Amino acid sequence: MRKLGAVLALVVLEAVATAGPTMRFGLTGAVVDQGAPGKLEAGPVIALGMRGGPFVGEIEWAYLSFFDPDTVSGGIQRLGVSLRADVLRSYSKHCMFSYACTRASSLWAEIGAGERFGQWALDARDIAPAAGHEPEAHVSIGIELDNQVVPMRNGWQLGVRFAVAPRGVGQDASCRGSDCTMSATTATTAVDKGGYDDSVLLEWMFLFGH
C-alpha cells in the first residue's frame, strides 16, 4: 500500500507541476480526402489548450484551403476540440553535433470532433461538401520531440489524423425522356448520397507551454 501511495503521489505531483496553458501551431495537409477530390487541401493550423499531467484539452482552428483558393466562398476552415494524451514518454537526451538537443520524446494519441465550413468548387457544376458546413470526427497518433522540458515543454510534433464526415445530400444531374440530351442547362435534383467521406492528413506542429 505504501508503494502504491507513493506512486499515486508522484503522479499527482507531476500533474500539478505540468498543469497550465499550452499552444501548438504549424501546417496540416490531406494525403487523401474523399470529400475534396483533386484539391490541394493544406494550410496553417493553431491550437490553444490546457495541460494536466499527460492530458491536454484543446480548441483548434485550421485554414484548409490556404494553398488552393478555388472555393465557393470564404475558403475551407475547420474549428474543433480535441483531447490528447501521452501514451509513452521517455526523458533520454540526444544531441546532434552538440546542438538541437532532444531532452524528451513522446508517443501520443488524440480524439476529437469539429465542424468544417465552406465548399470546394470542383468544376462548373459540382461543389463539395454538399452543405456549407459539415461535422467531422477524428483520431490522431504521432510523435513529439521536446527540446526543453523545464520550466516549459517546448518542441515539435509530427502526427497523422484520420477523419470521417457524413457525405450528406448533394446535387446530381438529371435527364428525363428517351431522346433527352444532357446539356449545361440540364436540371439538377437533390440526391441523398449517404455514407461517409474519409480523409487522412499529416500535421507538423511546433509546441510551446506546459
Steps between C-alpha positions, in 0.01 A plus 500: 500500500781741582661443158166553327445819700845627407437433131164681513662792680767526229233493228303777673811712553599461133151600388511812720850590381407471131155657524449819304432650157655363185501598133577332167527639149618364169374350176242237412440337163285222359667196347154387388150642551199333338297819553740725302642300207782669313528794739818613677359488850771654718564802715588642842357364824510639854381347828466638853444281803565403859726219617449289810770236534505286184165638376431809286161645406508736201301727273641504146451693176635414153486679164487200265477688167798728556690362198194432281259799505257345249204499737141622486542764771713569804737209456497167684553530874479255790417576863507226760592363840729211590639300791861381471699273732860380526493123454875447545757756616879483529739755654818378329718776354631501142704772329615556143851655489439653846203693361126441471487278804189291556440460872176300487281319250143376500260280312158664521141425397206736449125497444282795403205647316445814300320681222620586150377819336505583127473315169751398233423592138576167333382600151235714329217293650628318808591633842609315814391450765130513413429745785699805606596327823537139615588324826820300527650253746866398513766293670871581479830343596846652491839561654626797699863608544563753777803728487410635846298345782563736796346742581304473171450215255619636164555292189321371193259227395434289193162328480251320279129587521225262389171687455148406392205721399147416378458529124150650531281626218645623172397602149479255213430570130167367372374444147151365436364344181639254243627779269636724775845652441708618793602866486629777719140603569390153609306515825651364819328307774590441863638154561572340835852368442521331841809352657811678625804676358834395648815710507861456611703808590861558604572765765828666594471718809720710728415468870535760775383507859441250776 
